[in-house]
Amino acid sequence: MAIDLLLGLQWGDEGKGKIVDVLTKKYDIIARFQGGPNAGHTLEFEGIKHVLHTIPSGIFHPKATNLVGNGVVIDPVIFKQELENLAPFDINVSESLLVSRKAHLILPTHRLLDAASEMAKGKAKIGSTLKGIGPTYMDKTGRNGIRIGDIELPTWKEKYAVLRDKHLAMIKNMKVSLEFSIEELETAFFDAVSYLKSTVSFVDSEEYLRIAQQNKQPILAEGAQGSLLDIDFGTYPFVTSSNTTAAGACTGLGIAPNRIGEVFGIFKAYTTRVGSGPFPTELFDEVGETMGRVGHEFGATTGRARRCGWLDLVALKYAVEINGVTQLMMMKGDVLSGFDELKVCVAYTYRGETIQHLPYSLNADEVTPQYKTLKGWHEDLTQMCGEKELPETFKEYVAFIEDFVETPIHIISVGPDRTQTIFRSTE
């Protein structure tokens, strides 16, 4: 049976957690395929807000099995805290949550390396979440990493000590002022590892998924960061350290490309970005401030204010194409209520030429966005329950996006709660 994918199409924070939560009732298994605790998936229902970092977003559905795939990197300390936060909700995580033995561990020294590296870069820093993600993936590709399966072996602490000492030597050579107590960090780390071993089930995930497909169980693969943060196809070097696109689901879960079914792509009705990096449509005026304030644009993981700007359709179409998106979900259209006019980027001026594709560089001195102006709307969308209630100018905005990216928008979110979701008829 085909596996469906759900991906973010911008620089992250698109609302993937909410949509996974909404769609989970259709699936038996929700599987995360990349990223780590640098992700922050926010779910809101019954008046309670939940933020997940490593655990898949289907965890609150009692019939769903949630799998953390081999492409994910896991910080045991953060994972333990996430699991403890689930305690009030009577979730049997030993049955509903599985972790791939091939997933790599984030060590305390990976986080220290991350912080030291950013300090050493000074003004050239890339805006890391400082969760140790990059150094962990570097050890993975350098064939030095420690995986979940290793902690089941009696000699794993010896392997840990070798890698820890290597990291400490690297930090010393960076000659930065970084204060820490390795003893305190290790106490929390080893306690968390023991907790995971006694609480969560470890599996050979690719075999688990193979059997599930054989038994025709519906599976949804969930990405973490957005497509424009992909290590290969994002705005390098201001990207994450894994493949956030559809191709990453194949390597991050052991899925054959011909087993992929629907590809759901999620985007905001405007654009946001956290941290450093190019952002052609970024706004520095009252409009951008209003988007951030009304949209509560603060990172779920870092708490940093998100940069806001108009919807970039050139970048969105690029993400649609490299992922093979079959259906779109538009988030936060309600945030744009109140603007008389809206702008959308439909082309770039790049090195003196007009182009409609994402070029090699998006640096501000080389790229200028070209805009199309559309009529805005003033109605409050948050209480609307069906497509017929939506204002005509909003529908025109949706139709313009669909025509430009040549992909239908099937879901429109008009608020953070799972009930504030409109399913569209696209026939």
N, C-alpha and C positions, 0 to 999 in steps of 0.2 A: 504494500500500500504506500502511496506517495506521502512524503513528509512536507508539510507546509512550513513556510518561513515567515517570520515577522521581523522587519528591519527598520531602523531609523534612517531617514534620508538626508538629514542635515548635519549639524555639528553636535548631535546629541540633544538630550532633554526634550525630545519630541512628544513624549507621552506613551512610550512603549508599554510601561507597566500597566497603565489603565486598560489599554486595548487587549493585552494578553489576558488580563483579569476578565474582561468582557467576553472574550472568545473561548476561554478555557472550558466552558460547559460543552463545547463541541469536540473536545479532545480528551484522550485518556492520559497522554503524556505531554508535559511541557519540558523542553530541554534547552538549557543555556549552552551556547557554543563558543563564546569568547569573552575576554575581558575579566574583570575581577571586582574588588571592592571600590574601584574608581567609578563604577556605575552607581546610579541612584534611581531606582524605579519607584515612583510614588503611586500608591493605590489609595483611593478614598471611597469608603462606603459606610453606611450606617453611622455617619457623623464622626468616623475615626479615620485619621490619616496614617498610612503605613508606608515606611520607606525601606525597600529591600536593596541590598548591595550585591550579594552573591547568590542568594536563594532565588530560584525562578519565580515568576510572578503568578503562577497558578497555585501557590501553596495554600491559599485560603479556600480552595475548592476541595471538599472532602473526598471526591471521587477521582481526583487527578493525582498522578504520580509525577514528581518533579525531579529532573535529572540535571546535575551539574556535570557538563561534559568535559572531555579531555582538553579542550582548547581554553578552558577557564583557568585562571591562577587564583589560589585560595590563601587568604590570610586566616589562619586558625583562630586568632584572637578576635577578629571582626566577625568571623563566621559564628563563633561561640556566642557572641553578644546578640547577633541576629536570632539565633535559635532560642536564646533565653527570652528575647522580646516576644516570641511566639507563645510562650507558656500560658498566658491568660486566655488563649483562644482554643485550648484543648486540641491541638493538632498533634497527631501521632507521627512525629517526624521519622521515627525508625522505620515506618512503613511507607510514608508519603514522600520521603526525600532520599535520593540516591546520589552518590558521588563517584565519578569515574576514578579508577585507580591510576589512570594516566594523567590526571590533572596535577599541575605543578604547585608546590607550596611557596608562599611568600614568607621568607625568613625575617626575623627582626633586622638583620643586617641589610637586607634588600631595601627596607624603608630608610635606613640610615644612608645607604648609598644614594638613594633617590634625592634625599635632602641635601647631601654633600655635593652632588652633581649640580643641582640647581643653584646652590650657593656659589659654586665655582664659576658658573656661567655669568653671574651678575646680571647686567641688563639684557643679555642674550638668552635668558632663561625661556623655556618653552611653555611654562604654565602648568607644570606637572601637578597632579593631585597629591603627590608625595606619599602614595600608598605602596610604593615599591614595585609597581607593575612593570615598568621598563626594565629595571635590573633583573627581575625574575624571568622575563621573556628572553633577556640576553643570556642568562645562564641556561635556559632551555635550548636555545639555538647553539650555544657553546658547548652543549652536552655535559653540563656540570650540575644541572638542576636536581632537586629532590621532589619526588612525586608522592602522591597519596599512597600508592602501593608500597613505597619504601618504608613507611612508618609501621607497616605490618611485619617488617623484618627485624630480627633481634639486634642487628648491627647498625641500624639506621643512624643512631646518635654519633657514631664514629664518622660516618659520611657527612653528617651535619657539621661536626666540629671542623673538619677540613675546609668546608666551604665558608663557614663563619670566619675562620682565621684568614682566609684569602680576602674576604670582604673587608675585614678590619685593617689589613695591610693596605688595601686600595684606598680606604678612607684616610688613612694616615698620610699617604702620598699626595692626596689632594690639598693638604695643608689649609684646611678651612677650620673655622672655630665652631665645632659641633659638639655640644655637651650631651652625654648620655651615660646610662649605666647598663652595660650589657647584661649584668647579673639580673637586674630587675626586668629587663625585656625578656630574657630567657625564662624566667620564672613564669611569667604570664603566657609565654609561647608554649612551653611544655605542658602546662596545665590545660591549655586549650586543645592541644593535640590529644591528650588523654581523654578529654571530654568528647571530642569528635569520634574517637575510636569506640567509645562506649554508647554513643547516641545515634550516630548516622551509619547507614549501610553503604559499604564500598562495593562497587561492581565493575566488571569488565564491560564498559558501557557500549562499545560497538557491537558486542555480542547480544547484549540486552536489547538494543534497538533493532538488531537484525531479527531476533525472535518476535519482537513486537510487530514489526512490519509483516512478518510471515503470518502472524495471527490477525492481521488486518486491523490493528489498533491505530486509531487516528493520533498523529503526533504533530505538535507545533514546536518548531525550533525558534528560540528567542535570542535575538542579538542584544548586545549591551550598548556600546557607543554608536554614534551615527556614522553613516557612510562616508562623510567628508572628513572623518578622522581615521579612515583606513590607512594602514601603514604604507600601502602601495599606491592607492588611488585618492588619498586625501590630500590636504594642503600641507604637505611635507615641508619642514620637519615638525610642524605644529600639529602632530597627530598622536594617536595612541600607538601601542606596540603590537597590535594584533590586526588580523583581517576582519573588519566589521561588515563586509559585504557578503552577498549570498555565497560566494566561493568559500568564505570562512566557515560556513556551516558544514561543508563537506569535510574539511580537515579538522574542524573542532568537535565533530561528533562521529566521524567515520561513515558519513552518508555518501553514497555514490551519486554523481550529478544527475543521472537519469531517474533517481528516486525522488526528486524535488517536484512538488505539485504547485500549489498557489504560492506566490510571493507577495506578501502584504507589505506595503511601504507606508510609513507614517511620517507626516510632516506637519509643522505648524503653519498657520495662515500668515505668519510673518517669520522672521528669521532671528535666531539667537545664537550666541556663542559665549562660552566661558573660557577665560584665560587668554593667552596670547595667540597671535596668528592673524592672517589676512581675513577681511570681512568687507567685501566691496559695498554692500548696501547698508552698512552700519550708520545709525543716526546718532548725532550728538546734540540734538535739539530737544524741545519740549515733547515732540511726537515720540521720540525714542524713550524719553523719561516716562511718558504716560504708558507706553507698552509695558515697560518693566514694572511699573507700579501696579497697574491693573492686572497684569498677568502673573504677579508674584514671582518675578523672574530672579530666583536665587537658587544656586546649585544645591540639589538634594544631598550631595556628598560633601562638597566643600563649603557651602554656605555663601560662596562668592556671588556678587551681583552679576547677572548675565548681561552681555552687550546685546542690544536690540537693533533691528533694522527691518527694512521692507523685505517682502518675499522675493527671493532670487530664483526666478524660474529657469534661468540657464543652468544654475547649479542643481536645481531639483530635477530637471530633465536628464542631466548627466547621471545623477544617482539612480533614476528610474531605469536608465538604459544599462548601466553596468551591473545592476542587480537583476534585470529581467522582471521588473515589478509587474504584476498582473492586476492588482487592486490597490487603490490608495485610501488612506484614512487621514482626514484633515482635522487637526486639533486646534483649539483655542480661537476659533473664529469669533467667539463671543468677546474676546479681548479687543477686537477692532471696532466694536460698536461705538458710535459717537464721532467718528471721523467723517468729515464731509467728502473728502477724497482719499483714495488709497493709491499708492504707487506699487508697481511690480516691475522687477528688472527683466527685460526681454532680450537684451543683448549687451555686449561689452564693447567699448573702444579699447583695443589692445594693441599697443605699440603703433598707434595711428590708423589701425584698421578696425572695421566693425565685424565682430565674430559672434556666433551663437553657440559656442561650445566652451567647455572649461579649458583654459590654456594651461601651459606649464606653470606659469606663475600668476598668482592673484595679488601680488604686491600693489599697494595703492599708487605707486608712481608709474605703474605700467597698465593698470586696469581702471577704467571709469565705467560705471554702470549706465546703461541707457534704459529709461523708464517709459512705461505705459501708464497713464492715469485712468483710474476707474472710479465710479461713484461709490461712496460709502453708504452706511446705513446707521440708524440711530436706535433701532429697536433693541430691547434686551433679549438676547437669544437664550439665556440660561434657563428660562422656564418653558421653552418650546419643546414639544414632544414628538413632532412629526415634520416631514419635509414641507408639507403644505403650509405650515405656519411660518416658515422662514420668509423674510422680506425678499422682494424681487431683486434688489440690488445685490443682496448676498448671493442669491442663486446665480446672478450674472457673474459674480466674482468666481464662484465655483466652476461655472461653465468655461470661463476664460482659461482657468488653470488646466482643466481637463483637455481642452483643445490644444493648448500649448505643449503639454507633456504627452499627449496622446494615450492617456490612461484614465479609466473611470475612477471617480471617488465614490466608494461604497459606504463609508461611515463618516459622519460628521460629529465631532465632540463639541458640546456647548457648555461644558463645565467639568470640574474635576471628579464629580461623583460618577460611579458606574452607571447610574440611572440617567445621567445627562448625555445620552448617546443616541443619535439618530441614524437609523439604517435606511439608506436611500434605495429607491428603485431606479436602476440604470437602464431599464429596457426602453 
